[in-house]
Amino acid sequence: FGSSLTDNDLNQLTNSFVDGPLAEAASLRRVSDREGADLVGRKLTARANYAGIIFPYFSPLDRSRPIEYRLRRDEPDLERKSDGSVRPKAKYLWPPGRPNRLYFPPLITQQHLSNLNVPVVVVEGEKKTLAMHRVATFDPELISFVSLGVGGVWNWRGVIGKAHSANGSRTNVNGVIEDFDLVSWRGRKAYILFDANVRQNSSVQGARRALASELGRRGADVLLAEMPLDCDVNGIDDYLGKIAQEKSPSEACRAVHAILKSAKPPSKKSKTCTRLSVLIVLGTGLQFSLATHKLNEVPWRGARRPRSAPVYGMQGFILK
């Protein structure tokens, strides 16, 4: 399927700390506009281009053939944000209606996923997963950790089945994707390393908090790792590529291990909101509306919630 990566593809991947041998081991391929559209179930139009690089998804139980593909488009759509900036939109595409999956890098088998002595590092995206995998396998005699990728910060959840609703109709059942059951979590160190924007983006913060809660529920020793404040890039792959170019690949690997060494457990304070507005409804329906805050500012124990619905109530009320 598709064709070999071009020199330009390989150069761009190298800038993200994914070298040629690793790209080949991961079976990365280039696809044309038509091939890409067919792969992700889109119609060819003059307004969209689906040429790009495909990332095959393999099961750690059987790497003989891919179970899914994800497309990284060369020319994604563009979208103007509220701050006036223009950003790429739908840069990565997944076939519609297909369940979310964990991305497992090459060489990772069920034995690695079951070895509690080998930590797990969860990152966002396939390219970052491969970059971290290169760090983990830099010493060919040792895999220092297992890198696992989620397609987006919330993509560790998704549709996991169907069930009958109260009125008898079939409806989707959402939950943690089944690939998480392939990993032995109890008693294992599990790092979450999301992009640098976790410091400002409330949705990313909520996703990390919810994932940490889920892994903790599964018995993992959860640690939150963060990009350095002065890294000048958003993703760990670009950070690694930058250090490798400015210094050396071994220095890049040392930088990652320093990041993991400085990781901290989730704050227990996250379950208490000390500045919260809540809706208080008495028996008569009387409401106290002294302030307005968005639901995104409230830790809802990992549950997803509308981003902009206002909540009214009293400033300073504490929710536990």
N, C-alpha and C positions, 0 to 999 in steps of 0.2 A: 504494500500500500504506500502510495506516495513515492518520493525520491530521496536520495541522500541529501544531507544538510549541505548548504553552500558554504563557501569560505566566510562569507559575511555572517551567516548563522553561527558558525563556530566561533568567530571573533566576538560576537555579541554574548554568546554563552560563556566564553572565557572571561569576559568582563564581569560575569556574575558567578565566577568561581566554579563553573561547570566546564571541565576540559573535554577534549575530543573523545578519549577513551571512555569517560563516564557517560557522555551523550550517546555513544554507540552502545554501551552496556544497557542503557535505559531505553534503547530502541527508538530514539527520537527521529522523526522523519519530517520532511518538507512536503506540504500538499498545495495543490493549485487552488484557485478560486472555486472551481466546480467540485473538486475532491473534498475540500473543507466544508462546503455547503452540504454535500451529501452526508458527510460524516456526522455533522451536528444537527441534521434535520432542518436545514434552512433552504428557502427558495433563492435561486440566483436573481439578483436585481442589480440595476445599474448604480444604486445608491449604497450598496454594501459590498465589501470585498472579504472573502473568506480564505484567502491564501495565508499560509503561516506555518507554524511548527506544531506537530501533534505530539502529545505526551500520552503514550499508552499506559493504561492501568492494568497491572497484573495482580493476581492473588498470590500471597506468599505460600499458599498450598499447592499452586500449580502455575509455573511461569512459562508453560509451553505456548500459551496464546493469550493475547490481551482480553480482558473482560469489558473494557470500555476505553474510550479516547476522550481527551480534552484538547481543544484547539486554542492556541495562542495566535491571535490574528496580527498580521503585519500592519494593517491599517484599520484599527478599531474605529467605531463611531466616536464622535466628539460631543461633549455636553458642556454647556455653560453653567457654572455653579452660582450660588447666591452671592458669592464674594466677587463675581465677575471673571474668575479664572475659567479657562477652558481645559477640561480634563478628558482623557480617554474613557469611553463607556463600552461595556461588553467586549473588553479586550480578550477575555477568556470565555469560551463557550463550551457548553455541555449539552448533549442531546436532550431535548425536552422530554419530560415524563420518566426519565431514568433516575434511579435512586442515587443519592450522594454516596461517595466512596472515600475511604482513606487511600492516600497515595503511598505505596510501599516502594522504596528505592531498590535498585538491583542488589542481588546477593543476600537480601534479608529473607530468612526462612522462618518457619514456625518455631524452630529451635531458638532463634534469636528472640522472637517475641515472647517465648516462655521463660527465658533466662532472667530471673529477677535481679541478678548481679549487674546486668547491663541496663543503664538508665535509658529512658525514652525522652526524646525532645520533640514536641509538637510545634510545627511551624505552619505558616499560611502559604499554600501554593506549591506547585511541583518543582519549580526552579529553585526555590529556597530549600526544599527537601533534598534535592540532589546536591546543592552546594554544601549543606550540612553533612550529607552522607560522605562527601569527599573529605571533610574534616574528620569524621568518625573513623574512616578507613585509611587515613593518611599513613598510619603505621600498618603495613600490610599484614603484620602478624597479630593485630588486635583491632577489634571493633569497639571503640570506646563508648559509643552510645548508638541507639537506633533512632534515626530521624523519621518522623511520620508527618505526612502533609494533609491538611484539610483544604478543600478548594476555596474556601472563604471562611472568615472567622466564625460564622454561624453554621457552616456546612458540616459540622460534626453531628448536626441534627438534620432530620428530614423525614420524608414519608417512609415508613417501615412496614406498612401493610394496609389492609382494608378491614372495615368492620361495619356492621349494621347500626345505624343511628336509631334514635328513639322512634322515629317515624317509619323505620324499616328500610330506608334508602342506604345504599353503600357509600361510605365516606372514608376519606384518608385517615390513617392513624399515624401521628407524628411522634417522633422520639429520637433517641440516640441511635445513630446508624449501626448496623449489625457488625461492621468491621471492627468496632471497638471490642467485641467479644473475642476476637482472635488474639488479643494481647492479654498477657497475665499482668494485672495491675497491683494486686494486693502485696504490700510490702516493698514496692518498687519505687525508685525515684522517678518522678515524671516532671519534666520541665516544660513550661509553656513559654515560647519565645515568639511573640507577635511583632509586627512592624513598629517602628518608632512612633507612629501616630497613635498608639495606645495611650499616650500621655494626654492627648487632646480630644480624641474621638470617643464620645460616650457610648456609641454602639459597640466599638471594639472593646472598650472597658467592660461593658456588660457581657459580651461574649466570652471574654477571658475569665471573668468572675464565675459565669455559669459553667464553663468547661472545668475550671478548677474545682468547683463544687461537685461536679459529676465524677471526676477522677478521684476526688477524696472519698466520695461515697463508695467507689469501687475498691478503696483501700490503699490507694497510691499515696506516696509521700510527695505532695505537690509543691513545686517551687516555681516562682514567677521570675523569669529572666527578662532583662530589658536591654535594648540597644543603648550604647553610650550616648550621653547628651550631646557630645560634640562630633558625632559621626558624619553629619552632613548628608546622609542618605536615609531612606525609609526602611529598606529591607536588608536582612542579614546577608543575602546573596550579593547585593551591590557593595555592602560593607566589606565582605571578604574579598571581592574582586578588586576593590580599591586598595586594600592593604597588600594584596598579592602583587599588584602592579607597582606600588610605591616601595615596597620592601621585599617580601618573598612569600610564597605559599605557606611555608612553615610558620612565619610570623602571623599570617592570617589564622592559622589553626590555633596558635597560642592565644590570639585575641578572643576566639570563641570560647576556649576553655576558661579564660578569665571572666567572660560574661556569665558562664554557667556557675563558676565558683562564687560569684557575687549574688546569685539568685536568692530570693527570700520567699518564705511561705506566705500564702495569702493573709492579708490583714484580717484579724477577727473583728475589727471595727466595721468591716464592710457590711455586717448584718444589722448595724444600727445607724439610722439616719438622724443626725442631730439638728439638721435644718430642713424641715419637711413641712409641706402644706398638705393637709388631708381634708377630706370632705366629711364633715360631722353632720349627721342627720339625726335629729331627735324624733321622738314619736310624732310630733306635730309637723315634721318636715322642715323645721327651722334650720337654716344653714349659716355657719360662720365663715365668711369669706374675707379673710384679711390679707391673703397673699396668693400668688399663683406660681406654681413650679411645674416643670414638665416631668412626665413619668420617667424619662431617661435619667433623671437625677436621683431616682429612688432604687435601691437594691431590692429587687423583687425575687430574691432567692433563685436567681438564674432563669426565671421565666421570661419569655419574649413578650413584649408589650408594645402598644402603639407608641410612636416616637414623639408625637406632638399633642396628644390629648391632654388638656390642662386638668389639674387637680386643685381644688380650692379648700382653704382651711386656715389653720392658725400657725403663724410662724413660730418655730421653736419646738413644735410638738415632736416627741420622740417615738419612732416606730421600732419595735423590736420583734 
